[in-house]
Amino acid sequence: MASEFSAAAPSSVEEGAAAPASGVAVASGPPQDPGREAADRRRERRSRWYRRDVKWSPYAFIAPFFLFFAAFGLFPLLYTGWASLHRVELTAPNDMEWIGLRNYTRLLDDEFFWNALQNTFTIGILSTVPQLLMALGIAHLLNYRLRGSMFFRVAALTPYATSVAAATLVFVMLFGRDYGMINWFLSLAGFEHIDWQNGSFTSQLAVSSIVVWRWTGYNALIYLAAMQSIPADLYESAALDGASRWQQFLHVTLPSLRPTILFTMVVSTIGAIQLFGEPLLFNGGGGATGGSEHQFQTLGLYLYEQGWTNLHLGRASAIAWAMFLLLIVIGLVSLAVTRWLRRGEGKA
């Protein structure tokens, strides 16, 4: 064993002697290449710019929207809110007299404001309910395979693409008292001519028909897109259970379309509150009065009349904020209904 130890010793000594030699060789290597150091610095700089680009580029992409919104959305909103607290005329917008909430309290006693609010509500009901029901039926028909379905889809969207002025002028001629086509059809059926423009309910019905004609196809395509996202397995299961197409529509299609129907109801209600072009043009050259007795004057027309006809910028601003508060209430109601529907689906 001693001989073995003595024989192994020289090898360990040689290995120990070799280790410092290798360490000296590493320490005494060639110097770093200056070009490589510059390339490493450029690579690090590019990596730093890349990290900054990834972090800040999304904000740069969406910045134009917020800039335009601040200039043309937020600033007018704040300015009208400030002007609603003052007595200010459109001819001298810089001469403001502080009156607090007086413009709002005057609205509570303003019969024309309540008349415009009632007309807006009535026209909204007359236009929203038939519009959404017809859109739902059209979408249900287009959901099945039809020849030339693309043509019918484009045709359904054509009224939406038509100018408000052109559509309203056509309907003015259709609802004409003496030479209108609708009164001509009524006379064939034995009815007397109706003075659509000067009647209270008839004028509101005529204005509502313009809205129905323009927006039914748009809502139908929204319903159609929602219907096509319903899984086909649900219809197959209902068909195997013996459900007819009408039963499938009631128990499969309608429950699946609840969020979409709620969305179209909210959007249509907002559009009804902001209704302006159709009643303005339906009045012909009568301006923003909404008829001789304000029978179809909406909130939008009343705002326009106060601000641009009577030049009362402060009162018009108060009306605008009253409409804004109505929209907030509608949004809160829709949010509550959405949460209620979700809780109902969760329990089911």
NORDARA-V958855 format. One line per field, one symbol per residue. phi: phi as a letter, one per 40 degrees, with the letter a starting at -180 (. if undefined). burial: + if it has 16 or more other ideal C-beta (glycine too) atoms within 10 Angstrom, else -. Layout:
phi=???
burial=???
This chain:
phi=.ccccccccdcccccccccccccccccccccccdcccccccccccccccccccccbcdcccccdcccccccbbccccccccccccbcabccbcccbbcbgccccccccbccccccccccccccccccccccccccccccccccccbcgccccccccccdcccccccccccccccccccbccccccccccgcccbccccccccccccccccccccbcccccccccccccccdccccccccccgccccccccbbcccccdccccccccccccccccdacccccccgccgccghcbfcbcccccccccccbbcgccccccccccccccccccccccccccccccccccccc
burial=-------------------------------------------------------------------------------+--++++++-------+-----+++--+--+--+-+++-++-+++-+++--++-+++-+++-++--------++--+--++------++--++-+++---+-++----------+-++-+--+++++++++++++++++++++++-++-------+--+----+----++--++--+++-++-+++++++++++-+-+++++++----++++--++++++++++++++----++++++++++++--+-------+--------------
